[in-house]
């Protein structure tokens, strides 16, 4: 079994990839630094989780990345109250 990622981590990562996708790479260390620069996340553990998921998305095949971005757009379009 793999590790479980929360919805918050996934949605933050997808939102960052949607906005700044051209800046992220498949290197975790680079992504970690970018997440620190682009967000106000103070917790190191949360920053690393987001950077790790972004790295995974960037390593994934192109259709999988596009699917993740579409999910983010759908989440933003449907208001949750």
Beta strands, then each sheet from edge to edge (+ up, - down):
end
